[in-house]
Amino acid sequence: MSDFEVVSPLPGVFYRQPSPDAKPFVEPGQVVSADTVIGLIEVMKQFSEVFAEVEGTIAEITIQNGDAIEPGQTIAIIKTDNA
C-alpha cells in the first residue's frame, strides 16, 4: 500500500460537507473511488468540488471544516493498493 495526498488546487475556504446540517462527504476509513467528492473549496462565493483522484481508503482528513486553505496544501491522505 502507498499513500496518496489530495492537495488543494486553489486558495479558499474548505468545507467537508455540502451544507451545515449535512453529513461530511467522506470520513476516515471510508473506501473511495477517483470520482468521489471529498470536499468543497469556496473562492469568492463560488464552490469547486475536490475529488479523491484515486481508489483507496481515506486514512486521514488533514484540514477542518471551514478552515482557510492554500494551493498545494494537503486535504486528505488516501491509502491505495499501489506499491
C-alpha positions in Angstrom: 0.0 0.0 0.0 1.0 3.6 -0.6 -0.2 7.0 0.5 -1.7 9.5 -1.9 -2.1 13.1 -0.8 -5.1 15.0 -2.2 -3.9 18.6 -2.4 -5.8 21.8 -2.9 -5.8 23.2 -6.4 -6.6 26.7 -5.2 -6.9 29.0 -2.2 -10.1 29.5 -0.4 -12.2 28.0 2.4 -12.5 24.2 2.7 -15.8 22.6 3.5 -16.2 18.9 4.4 -19.9 18.8 4.0 -22.3 20.3 1.3 -24.3 22.2 3.9 -24.1 23.0 7.6 -26.6 20.3 8.6 -25.4 17.6 6.2 -23.1 14.7 6.8 -19.4 15.1 5.7 -18.7 13.9 2.2 -16.2 11.3 3.5 -14.9 10.0 6.8 -11.6 8.3 7.7 -11.9 4.6 6.9 -14.3 5.1 4.0 -13.5 3.5 0.7 -13.4 6.0 -2.2 -13.1 5.9 -6.0 -11.3 8.5 -8.1 -14.5 10.5 -8.7 -15.6 10.6 -5.1 -16.1 14.2 -3.9 -14.2 14.7 -0.6 -15.0 18.3 -0.1 -15.6 21.8 -1.5 -13.4 24.9 -1.8 -15.2 28.2 -1.8 -13.5 31.1 -3.6 -15.4 34.4 -3.9 -18.8 32.7 -3.4 -18.1 30.0 -6.0 -17.7 26.4 -4.9 -15.4 23.9 -6.5 -15.6 20.2 -5.8 -12.4 18.4 -4.7 -12.2 14.7 -5.8 -10.3 11.8 -4.3 -8.4 11.3 -7.7 -7.5 7.6 -6.8 -9.2 4.5 -5.5 -8.4 3.6 -1.9 -9.3 4.2 1.7 -9.4 7.6 3.4 -6.7 7.4 6.1 -6.9 11.0 7.3 -8.6 14.3 6.7 -5.9 16.9 7.4 -8.0 20.1 7.4 -11.0 21.0 9.4 -14.4 22.2 8.1 -14.4 26.0 7.5 -10.6 26.4 7.6 -8.7 28.5 5.1 -6.7 26.5 2.6 -3.8 27.4 0.2 -2.9 25.8 -3.1 -0.8 22.7 -2.6 -1.9 22.2 1.0 -2.8 18.6 1.8 -6.5 18.0 2.3 -6.6 14.2 2.8 -4.4 11.1 2.7 -5.7 8.1 0.9 -4.2 4.6 1.3 -4.0 2.9 -2.1 -3.2 -0.6 -3.2 -0.5 0.7 -5.5 3.1 -0.2 -4.4 
